[in-house]
Amino acid sequence: MKISIQNLQLKYGSFTAIENLNLDIEDGEALVLLGQSGCGKTSTMRSIAGLEEPTSGRIIIDDVVVFDSEKGINLPPNKRNVGMVFQSYAVWPHMTVAQNVAYSLKQKKLSKSEIDERVMEALTLVGLEPYADRGASLLSGGQMQRVALARSLVMRPSVLMLDEPLSNLDARLRDRLRVELREIQLQLGLTCVYVTHDQHEAFALADRIALLQGGRIVQMGAPQHMYEAPASASIAHFLGVSNIMDCTPEGTAAGSTTARITDSGLTVQSAQTTTDAGTSPKVCIRAEDLQITAMPTEHPNSWPGTVRVAGFQGNDIRYAIQLESGPELDALGGLRRGEQHKVGDRVWVTVNPREVQILPAEVLA
Ligand SMILES: Nc1ncnc2c1ncn2[C@@H]1O[C@H](COP(=O)(O)OP(=O)(O)OP(=O)(O)O)[C@@H](O)[C@H]1O
């Protein structure tokens, strides 16, 4: 089911939590609202679900206007056919797994045979059919979250909203459930709105990510696009780019731009030919795009430095490398990718100009 959000604004008193937000979510799409704590993700989701009354704007779900400030339309949550799964499981401990999942269907007074069929269908989807008769208080955190998910799915919602549903789970379980959630969403062709502050979760689950900062969408796109082409240095930082340095672009020639890093003797070449990066441009380089070698390379961006820290991380070693020309860089050296370096070693750090971005500090208005 399609969702269309038009010119949405939500104020809490004089504080504006959502600012003129426009968003169209396609039928069957998984849209992730991603952003730091307080950026307005939950407020947006609650507005779609009818749990929050926006100050102005329009929300349309499956061609039905569920909210329109001008026309005074504001359908209650139970008239919007939206399923919700939250961070806290809110599973009833005194009931069995099956009773938890059946609860809302019983309220709707469906026949016992239909309830049984739909409950088993939902439990199968989330991999809990062997636990149908178990008391819900005896479940693990991951199993409880599956019950919460089954309880939403059993209602066959037009839209499923999930607000940080995995954040109470340990890292391994989170990884697994993330994949399972995506499988279920694709299998059912469900339109999903997923709220998270975790970029990995967003990348794994989204068809499209809407990145929010300060109550507005600052970038929108497929996960890969977002990863490869963040629109500002602050978005790059949020998405895990660790080398971000103030710079002055010094000119563009032969398909590349040269930038001087502020307060250092370092110049960097970027394959970018447009440098409309506002008044405080930044050079952004991912740690994994830096190559570390014991000998100099022939490439344009190859700088000598000394290994100051080498932290073993399993597959990778994370290095802090103090360049002779000034800045310290954060670099990832893969164990499998070849050489290892020790603290105090003199090394060369190289980056392909294609991996160097010159970005505005913030999204330009
Ligand atoms: N009921 C409320 N009254 C006043 N301010 C509120 C209320 N609910 C949220 N806010 C404020 O609105 C802003 C957006 O809140 P929201 O919960 O949407 O953020 P979020 O991005 O979901 O954050 P988190 O990841 O921490 O849940 C925050 O600054 C928050 O303090």
The ligand as a Gaussian input file, in Angstrom:
#p B3LYP/6-31G(d) Opt

LIG

0 1
 N        5.763000      14.573000      23.681000
 C        6.794000      15.388000      23.418000
 N        6.842000      16.642000      23.949000
 C        7.859000      17.487000      23.687000
 N        8.914000      17.173000      22.884000
 C        8.924000      15.955000      22.336000
 C        7.877000      14.995000      22.581000
 N        8.169000      13.863000      21.888000
 C        9.336000      14.103000      21.259000
 N        9.793000      15.344000      21.526000
 C       11.017000      15.976000      20.979000
 O       10.922000      15.971000      19.561000
 C       12.165000      15.634000      18.979000
 C       11.999000      14.426000      18.062000
 O       11.669000      13.316000      18.855000
 P       11.567000      11.848000      18.243000
 O       11.152000      10.915000      19.346000
 O       10.743000      11.869000      17.037000
 O       13.073000      11.590000      17.858000
 P       13.790000      10.250000      17.360000
 O       14.578000      10.628000      16.183000
 O       12.806000       9.158000      17.212000
 O       14.760000       9.976000      18.585000
 P       15.106000       8.566000      19.344000
 O       15.946000       7.787000      18.385000
 O       15.858000       9.044000      20.551000
 O       13.797000       7.930000      19.664000
 C       13.135000      15.401000      20.118000
 O       13.905000      16.565000      20.305000
 C       12.237000      15.147000      21.306000
 O       12.854000      15.601000      22.506000

